[in-house]
Amino acid sequence: MSRFLLFRGAMVYNASMDPITAIKIVVLAAFVLVIILRTMGPTKNKAAIDRSLEYLGERLTPPKRPYVPDPLLYERFKADCTDPGLLAELASGIVRHCGMEPRNLRVVTVSDRELQDAAGTYRSDGENSLISIRVTPSSRPNILHSVLIHECMHYFLFRSGIRREERRENEILTDVATVYMGFYQYMFDGYIMVGYLRDSELKYVKEKMDNTYF
């Protein structure tokens, strides 16, 4: 099972503060935090990232071109990002970009009550695979797309016989593999609120890939 870690923040403010002012302060604080995180490089995850890149380099050849979803499909998805049928179509394209034909792969959406502590999960019984994507009324296409890419990468790595035994190390390997296989831009754009790696760490992976393969 994969589990995305959710970011939670809290701010204490004067109860008499004007609600509009309070919202502006929260938005500004979130913006500053995003800027700070995007300028920071890998910290505690650097060693795991480097190990993952070395492991993937021994097992896989990265695609020559970055992933680009079908334009018409992606426009439909942006208009209704919680449609499970559109998510399933996107998933097929993601897997095919990795050079694998999707087989016995099903994509479903679940509510936040059904899946409280994760943005998405991947399960397989060895033959059939299930990706569950958590959706809410405020779901955003860029975030759901990055979650879907991560879960599809679990599927691709599982079928390729590539994994780490320790769960967090395997999740980091999966995030690194999304960049390795050409999904950097869509992961970076959707990792503002979710992810095992910060977007600055995804950037670190991309820079190492550029220096090694391109």
C-alpha positions in Angstrom: 0.0 0.0 0.0 1.2 3.5 -0.7 0.5 6.4 1.5 0.9 10.0 0.8 1.8 12.2 3.8 -0.6 15.3 4.2 0.8 18.7 5.2 -1.0 20.2 8.2 -0.4 23.7 9.5 -1.8 25.8 12.3 -1.7 29.5 13.1 -2.8 31.2 16.3 -4.4 34.7 15.9 -6.4 37.2 17.9 -10.0 36.1 18.0 -11.1 39.7 17.3 -9.1 39.9 14.1 -11.2 40.6 11.0 -11.9 37.3 9.1 -10.6 38.7 5.8 -7.4 39.9 7.4 -6.9 36.5 9.0 -7.4 34.7 5.6 -4.9 37.0 4.0 -2.3 36.3 6.7 -2.8 32.5 6.4 -2.5 32.7 2.6 0.6 34.9 2.9 2.2 32.5 5.4 1.4 29.5 3.2 3.0 31.3 0.2 6.1 32.1 2.1 6.4 28.5 3.4 6.1 27.2 -0.2 8.8 29.5 -1.4 11.1 28.5 1.5 10.6 24.8 0.9 11.1 25.2 -2.9 14.5 26.8 -2.3 15.7 24.2 0.1 17.5 21.1 -1.2 17.3 17.6 0.1 17.9 17.2 3.8 17.3 13.9 5.6 16.1 12.2 2.4 19.2 12.9 0.3 20.9 9.6 1.0 17.7 7.7 0.2 17.2 9.7 -3.0 20.8 8.9 -4.1 20.3 5.2 -3.3 17.1 5.2 -5.3 18.7 6.8 -8.3 21.5 4.3 -8.3 19.1 1.4 -8.0 16.9 2.6 -10.8 19.9 3.3 -13.0 20.8 -0.4 -12.7 17.4 -1.6 -13.6 15.7 0.8 -15.9 16.5 3.0 -18.9 14.6 6.4 -18.7 12.4 7.4 -21.6 13.9 9.7 -24.2 11.0 12.2 -23.9 9.1 13.6 -20.9 5.6 12.5 -20.3 2.8 14.6 -21.9 -0.8 13.5 -21.4 -3.2 13.4 -24.3 -4.3 17.1 -24.7 -8.0 16.5 -25.2 -8.1 14.0 -22.4 -6.3 16.4 -20.0 -8.6 19.3 -20.8 -11.6 17.0 -19.9 -9.8 16.0 -16.8 -9.2 19.6 -15.7 -12.9 20.3 -16.2 -13.9 17.3 -14.0 -10.9 15.9 -12.1 -12.9 13.6 -9.9 -14.3 11.5 -12.7 -13.0 8.0 -12.2 -13.3 7.2 -15.9 -11.0 10.1 -16.8 -8.6 9.1 -14.1 -8.5 5.5 -15.5 -7.8 6.8 -19.0 -5.0 9.0 -17.7 -3.6 6.0 -15.7 -3.4 4.0 -18.9 -1.4 6.8 -20.6 0.9 7.1 -17.7 1.7 3.3 -17.7 2.1 3.3 -21.4 4.6 6.2 -21.2 6.7 3.8 -19.1 6.7 1.3 -21.9 4.2 -1.1 -20.3 0.7 -2.0 -21.3 -1.7 -1.7 -18.4 -3.2 -5.1 -17.5 -5.8 -5.8 -14.8 -5.5 -2.3 -13.5 -8.6 -0.6 -12.0 -8.9 3.0 -10.8 -11.6 4.1 -8.4 -12.3 7.3 -6.4 -13.1 7.3 -2.7 -14.2 9.9 -0.2 -12.1 11.5 2.5 -14.1 9.4 5.1 -13.1 6.2 3.3 -9.5 7.3 3.0 -8.6 9.7 5.8 -4.8 9.6 6.0 -3.7 9.2 2.4 -4.3 10.9 -0.9 -4.1 7.6 -2.8 -3.3 3.9 -2.4 -2.1 1.1 -4.6 -3.0 -2.6 -3.9 -2.3 -5.8 -5.8 -3.0 -9.4 -5.2 -0.3 -10.4 -7.7 -2.7 -10.5 -10.6 -5.2 -7.7 -10.2 -4.3 -4.1 -9.2 -6.4 -1.4 -7.7 -5.6 2.3 -7.4 -7.8 4.4 -5.1 -7.7 8.2 -5.3 -9.2 10.3 -2.6 -11.4 13.1 -3.9 -13.2 15.9 -2.1 -15.3 18.9 -3.4 -12.2 21.0 -3.3 -9.9 18.5 -5.2 -7.6 20.2 -7.7 -6.5 18.6 -11.0 -2.8 19.2 -10.6 -2.7 17.5 -7.2 -4.9 14.5 -8.2 -2.8 14.1 -11.3 0.4 13.9 -9.2 -1.2 11.4 -6.8 -2.3 9.3 -9.8 1.2 9.3 -11.3 2.7 8.2 -7.9 0.2 5.3 -7.7 0.7 4.3 -11.3 4.4 4.2 -10.6 3.8 1.7 -7.8 2.0 -0.4 -10.4 4.9 -0.1 -12.9 7.6 -0.8 -10.4 5.7 -3.8 -8.9 5.2 -5.4 -12.3 8.9 -4.7 -13.1 10.0 -6.4 -9.9 11.5 -3.3 -8.4 10.9 -2.4 -4.8 12.5 -1.8 -1.4 11.4 -3.8 1.6 11.3 -0.9 4.1 8.1 1.0 3.4 9.3 4.6 3.6 12.4 3.8 1.5 10.0 2.2 -1.1 7.8 5.3 -1.2 10.9 7.5 -1.7 12.0 5.1 -4.5 8.6 5.5 -6.1 8.7 9.3 -6.0 12.2 9.3 -7.4 11.0 6.9 -10.1 8.3 9.4 -11.2 11.0 11.9 -12.1 13.3 9.2 -13.5 10.6 8.1 -15.9 9.8 11.6 -17.2 6.9 12.9 -15.0 8.9 15.7 -13.3 6.8 18.7 -14.4 3.5 17.2 -13.4 4.8 16.0 -10.1 6.4 19.3 -9.3 3.2 21.2 -10.2 1.1 18.9 -7.9 3.4 18.5 -4.9 2.5 21.7 -3.1 0.4 19.9 -0.5 1.2 16.2 -0.8 4.1 13.9 -1.2 6.9 11.9 0.4 9.5 14.2 -1.2 9.3 18.0 -1.2 9.2 19.6 -4.6 12.7 20.9 -4.0 13.8 17.3 -3.6 12.1 16.4 -6.9 14.0 19.2 -8.5 17.2 17.7 -7.0 16.4 14.4 -8.7 15.7 16.2 -12.0 19.0 18.0 -11.9 20.9 14.8 -11.2 19.1 13.1 -14.1 19.9 16.0 -16.5 23.6 15.8 -15.5 23.7 12.0 -15.9 21.5 11.2 -18.9 21.0 14.3 -21.0 
